[in-house]
Amino acid sequence: MRIFGKHIFPRQIVLFAFGMLFLGSTTYDVHRSIKNNQTPPSKEQIQAFEDYLNSVRRPS
């Protein structure tokens, strides 16, 4: 197959497509993480996290 006057193998097309898919998914994941971290945690979430930490910690 010729693209832009160069011979391109189907394997190269598939590799490029998977590379673009990987780049797109990681970009989306980073954007989603940044968006979710813009709002501060609520008092209930903080209290639940502190309760969890206290339940995990073992007295020395």
Order of alpha helices (4+ residues) and beta strands (2+ residues): beta-beta-alpha-alpha
